[in-house]
Amino acid sequence: MGGSGRDTGIFECNDVKIVNGAQTVGSIARAYQNFPEQVEKARVHVRFISLENCPEEFATEITRFNNTQNRIDRREFVALDPEQ
């Protein structure tokens, strides 16, 4: 707030989805069950990518190109399925 850049501040995000974060989210949930006060202090690196005004296949391309270190199966794209 009040800064000249967009790298830090308070942002309003709508319709947020977690992509490629299953292990992280699962680990946080398990840790929270055992140590909720410690998890509240944790910091997790996140990256927000707006899909506003992007080509229709852009979200799929993000998933594909962020997984080049591993073999990519169809299940990696399940988070992009509107029913999921």
Summary of the structure (lengths in Angstrom):
residues: 84
radius of gyration: 15.8
end to end distance: 33.8
largest distance: 43.5
contacts: 117
relative contact order: 0.14
helix: 38%
strand: 0%
